[in-house]
């Protein structure tokens, strides 16, 4: 898990060959103008889910993992969004088997810790990161940029 400001995004380009391009697309797109939903930016190698949702209580947010994609999550509108986090290696309570088509598995484990994302920041979530997004109060607009590994 990485948490930083968008001003520092270039520091993370070396983590994967597609991350530099993903951050270029994040910086050059008006995320307030796109309709909510899935938008392909570079086919299925880099795509985005634009979301407008109400945040959830901690008890309702489930940890999730992915195998095929890295997430870059950015808060576009709203005061803050909290994330639960645990290392994937310690997750023991799967809700269902891994769904390879959707690239997700949910867990009912208690997160090890929580952190907060503010406007102007991003979080990178790797396959090693169990994460429970969308925790807090109020409504947000956010983007989840999916970068194929």
C-alpha positions as CSV (number, residue, x, y, z in Angstrom):
1,X,0.0,0.0,0.0
2,X,1.2,3.4,-0.9
3,X,-0.3,6.7,0.1
4,X,1.0,10.0,-1.3
5,X,0.0,13.2,-3.0
6,X,-0.5,13.4,-6.8
7,X,2.4,15.9,-6.9
8,X,4.7,13.0,-6.1
9,X,3.2,10.4,-8.4
10,X,6.3,10.3,-10.7
11,X,8.2,8.7,-7.8
12,X,6.2,5.5,-8.3
13,X,6.6,5.0,-12.1
14,X,9.4,2.5,-11.6
15,X,7.1,0.0,-9.8
16,X,5.5,-1.1,-13.0
17,X,5.9,-0.2,-16.7
18,X,2.3,1.0,-17.0
19,X,2.2,3.2,-13.9
20,X,3.8,6.2,-15.5
21,X,1.2,6.2,-18.3
22,X,-1.6,5.7,-15.8
23,X,-0.5,8.8,-13.8
24,X,-0.2,10.8,-17.0
25,X,-3.8,9.9,-17.8
26,X,-4.9,10.8,-14.2
27,X,-3.2,14.2,-14.5
28,X,-4.6,15.0,-18.0
29,X,-8.2,14.0,-17.5
30,X,-11.1,16.1,-16.1
31,X,-12.6,13.5,-13.8
32,X,-15.5,15.7,-12.9
33,X,-16.8,15.6,-16.5
34,X,-16.8,11.8,-17.1
35,X,-20.0,9.9,-16.4
36,X,-19.8,7.3,-13.6
37,X,-18.9,3.8,-14.9
38,X,-16.1,2.0,-16.6
39,X,-14.0,3.8,-19.2
40,X,-11.1,2.2,-21.1
41,X,-8.1,4.5,-21.2
42,X,-5.7,2.0,-23.0
43,X,-7.9,-1.0,-23.6
44,X,-8.0,-3.4,-20.7
45,X,-4.4,-2.6,-19.8
46,X,-5.4,0.7,-18.1
47,X,-9.0,1.5,-17.4
48,X,-10.9,3.5,-14.9
49,X,-14.0,3.1,-12.8
50,X,-15.5,6.5,-12.1
51,X,-17.7,6.2,-8.9
52,X,-20.2,8.4,-7.1
53,X,-21.2,6.6,-3.9
54,X,-22.1,7.0,-0.3
55,X,-19.4,5.9,2.1
56,X,-19.9,2.9,4.4
57,X,-19.5,2.0,8.0
58,X,-16.4,0.1,8.9
59,X,-18.5,-3.0,9.7
60,X,-19.9,-3.0,6.2
61,X,-16.6,-2.6,4.3
62,X,-15.0,-5.9,3.3
63,X,-11.4,-6.4,2.6
64,X,-10.7,-7.2,-1.1
65,X,-7.7,-8.5,-3.1
66,X,-6.9,-8.5,-6.8
67,X,-4.4,-10.7,-8.8
68,X,-4.4,-9.2,-12.3
69,X,-4.5,-5.4,-11.6
70,X,-2.9,-2.7,-9.5
71,X,-5.4,-0.1,-8.2
72,X,-4.7,3.6,-8.1
73,X,-7.5,5.2,-6.2
74,X,-8.0,8.9,-6.2
75,X,-10.6,11.0,-4.3
76,X,-12.1,13.5,-6.8
77,X,-14.8,15.0,-4.6
78,X,-15.6,14.6,-0.9
79,X,-13.8,15.5,2.3
80,X,-12.1,12.1,3.0
81,X,-12.3,8.4,2.4
82,X,-10.9,5.8,4.8
83,X,-9.5,2.5,3.8
84,X,-9.0,-0.6,5.9
85,X,-5.8,-2.5,5.2
86,X,-4.2,-5.8,6.0
87,X,-1.5,-7.8,4.3
88,X,-3.0,-10.4,2.0
89,X,-0.8,-13.1,3.6
90,X,-2.8,-12.8,6.9
91,X,-6.3,-12.9,5.5
92,X,-8.1,-16.1,6.7
93,X,-11.8,-15.5,6.3
94,X,-12.8,-15.6,2.6
95,X,-16.5,-14.8,1.9
96,X,-16.3,-16.6,-1.5
97,X,-13.7,-18.1,-3.8
98,X,-11.6,-15.8,-5.9
99,X,-13.5,-14.6,-9.0
100,X,-10.9,-14.6,-11.7
101,X,-13.2,-12.9,-14.2
102,X,-13.9,-9.9,-11.9
103,X,-10.4,-10.1,-10.4
104,X,-11.6,-10.0,-6.8
105,X,-12.0,-11.9,-3.6
106,X,-13.7,-10.5,-0.5
107,X,-12.7,-11.3,3.1
108,X,-14.5,-10.9,6.4
109,X,-11.3,-10.4,8.4
110,X,-10.9,-7.3,10.6
111,X,-8.5,-4.8,8.9
112,X,-5.1,-4.5,10.7
113,X,-5.2,-0.7,10.3
114,X,-7.1,2.2,8.7
115,X,-5.7,5.2,6.8
116,X,-7.4,8.2,5.2
117,X,-7.3,9.5,1.6
118,X,-7.9,13.2,1.1
119,X,-8.5,15.2,-2.1
120,X,-5.2,15.6,-4.0
121,X,-3.9,12.3,-2.7
122,X,-3.8,8.7,-4.2
123,X,-3.3,5.3,-2.9
124,X,-1.7,2.4,-4.8
125,X,-2.9,-1.0,-3.9
126,X,-0.9,-4.0,-5.1
127,X,-2.0,-7.7,-5.1
128,X,-0.3,-8.0,-1.7
129,X,-2.7,-5.5,-0.2
130,X,-6.0,-6.5,1.3
131,X,-8.0,-3.3,1.3
132,X,-11.5,-2.2,2.4
133,X,-12.3,1.0,0.6
134,X,-15.2,3.5,0.8
135,X,-15.3,3.9,4.6
136,X,-16.5,7.1,6.2
137,X,-19.5,9.4,6.1
138,X,-21.1,11.3,3.2
139,X,-20.9,11.0,-0.5
140,X,-17.7,10.9,-2.7
141,X,-16.7,10.9,-6.3
142,X,-13.6,8.8,-6.8
143,X,-11.7,7.0,-9.5
144,X,-10.2,3.6,-9.4
145,X,-7.6,3.3,-12.2
146,X,-6.9,-0.4,-12.9
147,X,-3.4,-1.1,-14.2
148,X,-2.9,-4.6,-15.6
149,X,0.1,-6.4,-14.1
